[in-house]
Amino acid sequence: WHEGGHLHGQACLPRDALHLEGLVVAEKGGLGRGAEHGAKGSPLFYSIEKDMSFIKTLQGLNMPRMLYGTAWKKDKTTEYVRAAVLKGFRGIDTACQPKHYQEHLVGEALSDLESKHGIPRSSLFLQTKFTSLDGQDPARIPYDAKADLSTQVHQSHQMSLNNLRTSYLDSLVLHSPMRTHDDTMTVWRVFEDLVAGGTVKQIGISNIYSRPALERIWNDAKVKPAVVQNRFYPDSGYDVDVRAFCRRHSIVYQSFWTLTASPEVINSPDVKQIAKQRGRGESPEQVYYRFVLDLGVCPLNGTTSPSHMEEDLKVLEAEPLTAEQREKICTLLGIKE
């Protein structure tokens, strides 16, 4: 099992509270449909047992609950993205960072899917990232390294549109906070302008493991972050505090390294026993994906195996774990909320 991506995590919820607190699970149907709203525009929370395929974000987009991550795919990117979409993935995560992503090959796959398979770009959720100079390969910077920061963001955005062969992005994410809060907000103001201009539908931030830092961005932002994408791993304590902030403010928490960060947990006797108890022929990996979904996490999936793509997507329709099973995995991770 191979996975690329970003971060995520969350606490164990009591069984009678098994819904996405502060988030709206969308009805089946695709990116154009969403959850209903009650009096005064208050969201009606859909039980996660009903449909885990899409979730409605803060900006009103229906985002797939599991996105296909394209990091480290190199010259196989087109092949893997094509396979992922044909297997059923409707969300793609990439970045304008040639060091780790081949964004233009994602675009090649999307063009092929539309022309040869009748899958239009409008049916897909595309998420990419602006990566600062600190995260770029000096030999392959996709914008003018000598330009001011705002110009670099604009140039990166235009490069992403060109690479992906699209006129808009569903989600644009800052790959990591800048060295200073002021610089982070300089990037954010450009992001907000892009939203106002209609070429970006929502914005977010990745690799932010400090709740105070996230809260400061939230307070200073005019257009609030719709997603936080982090590594779901032990070193951050599985982001308990950051995830709590996200739940409180209806920010969708996306995870990467969801499988690769915790192999000892996934391969533990307890998780294997849970898979056996569920009686569905599930693998421990499928059980762990179901666990993070039950916590309200939207995992990135970077498998290169078509059979694993299909198996992992089945998790979206699987029954939630029991409260006891979730608690057991929480204990293995050393988290309690």
N, C-alpha and C positions, 0 to 999 in steps of 0.2 A: 504494500500500500504506500503510495507516494502522495504527498500533499504539499502544495505551495500556498502562500497566502499572507495573512495578517492575523491580528489577535482577537481574542474574545474570551468571555467567561461569564458566569453568573451564579447566583445562589440557589439553594434548594428551596422550592416553594411548596407550601402545604398543598395537598391534593385538591382541596376545595378552592384553592386560589390558582388553579392551573390555567391561567390566561396570561397574556402579555401585558403586564401592568404599565399603563401609560402608552401602550402601542395598540395599533388596530390591525388585526389580521384580516386581510382582504378576502373577499369571496373569490371563488374560482372564476376564471374567465380571461385572465391576461392583464396586460398593463393598463388597459383602458377602463377597467372596472375597479370599484373600491368598496369599502365598507359603508354602510348607511350611517347616518348621524341622527341623534336624538334631539330633544328639545334644546334650543339655544346652541346648537352646533356641537354638543358634547358627543364624543365618540361612543358607540356601542361596542364593547369589547367582545370579540368573537373567541369562543373557546378554541384552544389550539388543537383540540381533537378533530375539529371540523375540516380544517384545511391549513396545511403548513406550506403551501406552495408560494404564497405571496404575503407580504406585510405592507401596510400603508405607512409611509414615512411622514415625518413632520411637514414636509413640503407637499404632501398629498400624492406622492408617486406610489404605485404598486411595485415594490421591489421583491424579486425572488428571494426566498428564504435561504437558498443555497446558491452561491455564485461560483462560477468556474474561474479559478485563479491561473494566470498565464506566466507567472514568474519562472525563470530558469528553463523555459521550454526551447529556447534557442531556435535552430532552424526547423524544429518540429512543431513550432507554434501553430502554423496553419493547419496541419494535420490534426493536432489535438483539439483545437478549438472547433474545427468542423465536426469531429467525432462527438465532442461534448454536446454541441447543439443538436445534432441528429439523434443523440440519445435522450434529449429532453431538457438540457440546461437552457434557461432563458436569461441568465445573467452572466456577464463576462467582466472580469476585473483585470485591468492592465495598468501600465504607467508609461509616461513619456520619459523613459530612463533606459537607454540602450544597454546599459551595464547589466541589467537583469531581465529586461523585457524586450520583446520584438513587437512593438505596437503596430508597425506597418504590416506584419504578418497576421495579426489579428484582423486588420482591415481586409487583407486578402481573403481570409477565411469567410468574413462576413459577405463580401462581394460574391464569392463562390456559392455560399448558402442561398443567397437571393436569386442568383441567375440560374443555378442548376437544381435547386431543391425547393424553390418557391417560399423560402423563409425570409420575409422582409425585415429590414433593419428595425422598423417600427414595432416589431413583435419582441425585440430584444432589449434588455436593460444593459447599457454600456457605462462602465465606470472606469475612469482613468485618474492619473495623479500628476500633479506638478511636483517635481523633485528638484530641490535646491542644488546649487553647485557642490555642496558638501557630499551629496549622494550620487554625483555623476562621475562617470569615467572621463577624466580630463581629455582623452583623445576622441570622445564621442558625445560632446555636449550638444543637445538638440536646440540650443538657442545661443544668442550672443553672450558669451561669458563676461564681456566688458560693459554690457548694457546695464542700466539701473534695474533694480529688482522688479518693479512694476512692468517694465518692458519685457523682462525675461518671462514673467508669468503669461503675458499676452502672447509672446512668441511660442511658448510651450503649448498653450491652448490651441493656437492655430495649427501647430504641428500635429497635435492629437487629432484635430478634425480632419486634416489631410491624411494622416496615417490610417485612420479608421474609416475614411471615405463616408463621412457623415456631416450633417449640417448642425448637429447638436449633440450634447452629452447628457445622459440622464443623471450622472453623478460625477463631480470633480472633487478630488480629495487632495489635501496637502499631505505629502508623503511623510513628513515629520515636522514638528515645530521648528521654527527657525532658531538661530542662536539667541535672539532677544525677542521679547514679546512685541516690541514695536515693529520688528521685521515680520513677525508672524501676522500682525494686523495689516501691514502693508500688502502682503499676499492676500489676506482675507478681503480687503477692500476691492481688490481687482476681481476676486471671485464674486463678490456681491455685484459688481458692475456687469459681469458676464451673465449672472442670473437675470439682472434687469434687462439685459440685451436679448435674452431669449436663447442664447446658445448653450446655456447650462441650466439644468432644471433644479439641481440641488447641490449642496456643497458639504464637505466634511473634512475630517482630519485623521491621520493615522499615526501610529507609534507615539501616542501621548499617554504616558503611564502615571502622570501626576494629576490627581483630582483638582488641586488648586489651580494648576495651569489650565486645565480644561474649563474650569469654572470662570476663570478670568477671560478666556476667549468668548465663552458664552455671554458673559455680561457686556463685553465690548462690541459684540457682533450685532449688526443690524439684521442680517440674514443668519439665522441660527444654524449651527451644524446639525445636519440631518443624520449623519453617520459618524461613528468612531470605529476605526479599524485597527485592532491591536493583536499582538501575539498572545495567544492563550496558553500561558506557560507558568511553571512554578516560580520563576524568578520574580514575577510581578504579583505573586499571590493570587494568580488568576483574576487580577483586576477587580477585586471585590468592591473597592471604593469607587473606582471609575465606572463600573457597571451600575452601581447604585445611583450615581449621578445621572447616568444615561436613562435609567428607568424613570427617574423622577421628572426628567425633562423630555421624555418621548424621543430620545435619540436612539437610533438602531445601533446596537453593538455588533460589529462584524468581527469574526475571529480568523486568524491564520495560524499555521502550525498547530492546528487543532488536534490532529492525530500524532504528528511527528514529535511533539513536545512531551508527550506522556506515554511512551510505549510500555513502561512498566505497569501503568494503571490499566491500559487497554488489554494487556496480556496477562493480567492478574487472574488468579482463580475465581475471585468474586465476580469480575465482569464476565468471564467465561460461563460461570454458573447462571448469571442473569440471562445470558443469551440462551442457555439451555432451558431455563424456566419459561421463557417467553414462547417457546415451542413453535417458532416461525422459521427455523433454519437460519437465523440471523448470525452474522459474524460478530466478534467482539467490537470490531470497528463500527459496524452498523449500530450496535447498542450505544457506543460512545457518542456517535453523531446524534442519535435520538436523545441522549442525555442533554447535550448542549442545546439542542433545539427546545427541549422542555424547559430549559433555563431562560429562554428568550434570546439566545445567541443565534446569529446568522453566520454560519461557517462558510469560509471559502474552501473549495475542494480543488485540489490540483492533480488528481490522479491522471496517469497517462494510459490506464487500462480501460478499454471500452466496457468490459464486463463490470469493473468496479464503478464506473460512471453510472451504469444502469442500477447496480445494487445500492449505491449511495442515494440515488434519487428516490428509490423506494422507501427510504427512511422517512421522507416527508409525509407519506400516507400511513405510516406505521402507527400503531397504538402507542400512546405515551407510556413511559415507565411508571411503575407504582411509586408511591411516596417512599416506601421502604427501599426500593431499588435506587431511587435518586439519592436518598440519604447515604446509602452504602458507598456510592461513587463519590459523593461529596467528602465522605470520611477518608477515602483513599487519596483524594486531592488535598486534604487538609484544610478545607474551607467550610465555613458555617456562616450563614447569614440570617 
